[in-house]
Amino acid sequence: MQSQPVLSVTDLVKHYAVGRASLLAKRLGRTKRVLHALDGVTFDVARDETLGIVGESGCGKTTLARTMLLLTPPTSGKVRFREKELTALPNDELRKLRPKIQIVFQDPISSLDSRMRVRDIVAEPLVAADVKDRAVIRDKVAAILEKVGLSQDAMNRFPHQFSGGQRQRIGIARALVCGPEFLVLDEPTSALDASIQAQVLNLLRRLQKDMRLSSVFISHNINVVCYMSDRIAVMYAGEIVEMGPTMSMLSKPSHPYTQTLLASVPRVDPSQRRANTEITGEQPSPVSPPSGCRFHPRCPYAFEKCSQMKPEQTVVAPNHWAACHLLTK
Amino acid sequence: MQNVRLEFGTEQGIVHALRGVDLTVHENEVLGLVGESGCGKTVLGLSVLGLNPSPPAKLLEGSRILFREKDIAKLAPDEIALLRGTGISMIFQEPATSLNPVFTIGDQIAESIRLRFQRSENTNQPSSSAINDQVHEALRLVKIADPERIARRYPHELSGGMKQRAMIAMMMASKPSLLIADEPTTALDVTIQSQILRLMRDLMTEIKTSILFITHDLGVIAEIADRVAVMYAGRIVEEADVNGLFKDPLHPYTQGLLASLPKLSELDREIQQLPGSVPDAINPPGGCSFHPRCKFVMDRCRTEQPELKEVKLGHKVACYLH
């Protein structure tokens, strides 16, 4: 990337301890079992850029969203926002930066407090950022509601009086009210119907352009991610296995998992029914991820090295790399 | 289904869930039923098996649901019960909640096999070892590599994809002539979804079952269906064979729905959006219920309801444009 990245994530790791080690295991010096939600994720997001993150459930997408914003503390790794290293900041400093980095959540029902009016929900980030002037707050809320396509009488209503698509607009308004520079969108449309999803996606595209937002767009839906993103990272079992510009990823998917993922997407065209793109098995347990390349138990091309060594990132096109032993074979 | 109308009485008023549905599933075909949430597609699926809780559900006079020669709408509850799991089976969206957590997978499949025998005229019950063999056979049929081991597992020990396979095994063990699949792959990841879709296709040819495949996902429909019915606000608005529908959608709603999906081949083009949202089922708009969102709306659309008419060979649409 030519320009200075707005946000950069370096070697981010999040492990959770699960269960309790048995007495015997303790005697043998083994500690608790560890769930590897994220294992060494690294990427940059440039100004005005949208990085899409795609992967199946349980691959660590949402954990990534939460840890990169330090909503849950990472086990190790660094997150930089502009010149500041977020992971090294004390809490009160971090809090001052929060208005600049915001998030839109997946579920527009549970992410909005059902007992708060829309104007209070949307104003909350301003209040949290110590904006005291009520008139300023009111004006900002009114302006942002208009921007996301909600009428002014929405202000005094409660979340349950809105449809799913409108609720997601409220969530977007809340994320944008402070004028953030960086936005994480965690599956913002996966709870919505197709026709409503299209409305929200187009709204987000417009807002990204108008407000010069840099963002990370997370989804399991490849079509949606491609539509929204300049670059795409594919995650599998807590790791990024391939990353590159959207067009390059589509024309030259280089990791077998990316290929499988693309081939598994139903085409909205019955004349293109797939004859033979079969993948077997399921995602590995994050408690005991496979050795070497984590995709090797499902990979049709796996060979000896794949189970023994972690593959390195190999450049396959400009700004496009994949981590697969086939590429260096 | 002929002119099926179904209402729910609620405190807020009467919900008109199905408002005159005509639909035919032929032998050995997959009929895809597609629509957005709240359009009535799940209620339609449930009504075939008389599974809508009544009250509040009420099937209106004149509704006919014919299965072979029998009118299900007229059958007594215990007669419908006889059809369930023998003539008609159902798979639900969420495999985790449709399996009983306190029985093993094997027990649950065995139950469906036993029921099939009880309900057939055949009086000699098979021995439990014979049933066991059939359980393993059913699991093998859904491509579970190690049926003996999986049969002893409880649902929580299996992944989502495996649970849905087990559900399918259970349904297939009863060898239904019609399978109603309500969003069977929606809760699954795409790679698993593609496995399950392929499996359902294979099984269908193997045991000659027709499938009513209910989903909101046009991509899934394009993959699996032979014919498609598009549902909007409790009515079928378009029905065609799958190629005809995707190549030449006639109803403005179908067109809008197709245009609203981001496609990998046209990423630089802005996706079209349908304005507005799905209408309220208590007070559906008069005339054609799509008219408030339709860009081709004419005066007539506001007052009269268009009938589903065949406008091309095998392609029906309910719209005054055609």
Chai-1 contact restraints between the chains, C-beta under 6 A:
chainA,res_idxA,chainB,res_idxB,connection_type,confidence,min_distance_angstrom,max_distance_angstrom,comment,restraint_id
A,E56,B,D189,contact,1.0,0.0,6.0,A-B,restraint_1
A,S57,B,D189,contact,1.0,0.0,6.0,A-B,restraint_2
A,S163,B,S277,contact,1.0,0.0,6.0,A-B,restraint_3
A,D193,B,E36,contact,1.0,0.0,6.0,A-B,restraint_4
A,D193,B,S37,contact,1.0,0.0,6.0,A-B,restraint_5
A,A194,B,L257,contact,1.0,0.0,6.0,A-B,restraint_6
A,A194,B,S260,contact,1.0,0.0,6.0,A-B,restraint_7
A,S195,B,S260,contact,1.0,0.0,6.0,A-B,restraint_8
A,S195,B,L274,contact,1.0,0.0,6.0,A-B,restraint_9
A,A198,B,S260,contact,1.0,0.0,6.0,A-B,restraint_10
A,A198,B,I271,contact,1.0,0.0,6.0,A-B,restraint_11
A,A198,B,Q273,contact,1.0,0.0,6.0,A-B,restraint_12
A,Q199,B,Q273,contact,1.0,0.0,6.0,A-B,restraint_13
A,N202,B,Q273,contact,1.0,0.0,6.0,A-B,restraint_14
A,N223,B,P262,contact,1.0,0.0,6.0,A-B,restraint_15
A,N223,B,L264,contact,1.0,0.0,6.0,A-B,restraint_16
A,V224,B,P262,contact,1.0,0.0,6.0,A-B,restraint_17
A,C226,B,L264,contact,1.0,0.0,6.0,A-B,restraint_18
A,C226,B,L267,contact,1.0,0.0,6.0,A-B,restraint_19
A,Y227,B,P262,contact,1.0,0.0,6.0,A-B,restraint_20
A,Y227,B,L267,contact,1.0,0.0,6.0,A-B,restraint_21
A,L250,B,L264,contact,1.0,0.0,6.0,A-B,restraint_22
A,T260,B,T191,contact,1.0,0.0,6.0,A-B,restraint_23
A,S264,B,V190,contact,1.0,0.0,6.0,A-B,restraint_24
A,S264,B,T191,contact,1.0,0.0,6.0,A-B,restraint_25
A,S264,B,S194,contact,1.0,0.0,6.0,A-B,restraint_26
A,V265,B,V190,contact,1.0,0.0,6.0,A-B,restraint_27
A,P266,B,G219,contact,1.0,0.0,6.0,A-B,restraint_28
A,P266,B,V220,contact,1.0,0.0,6.0,A-B,restraint_29
A,P266,B,E223,contact,1.0,0.0,6.0,A-B,restraint_30
A,V268,B,L218,contact,1.0,0.0,6.0,A-B,restraint_31
A,V268,B,G219,contact,1.0,0.0,6.0,A-B,restraint_32
A,V268,B,A222,contact,1.0,0.0,6.0,A-B,restraint_33
A,V268,B,L261,contact,1.0,0.0,6.0,A-B,restraint_34
A,D269,B,A222,contact,1.0,0.0,6.0,A-B,restraint_35
A,D269,B,F246,contact,1.0,0.0,6.0,A-B,restraint_36
A,P270,B,A222,contact,1.0,0.0,6.0,A-B,restraint_37
A,P270,B,V242,contact,1.0,0.0,6.0,A-B,restraint_38
A,P270,B,N243,contact,1.0,0.0,6.0,A-B,restraint_39
A,P270,B,F246,contact,1.0,0.0,6.0,A-B,restraint_40
A,I279,B,T191,contact,1.0,0.0,6.0,A-B,restraint_41
A,E282,B,S159,contact,1.0,0.0,6.0,A-B,restraint_42
A,E282,B,G161,contact,1.0,0.0,6.0,A-B,restraint_43
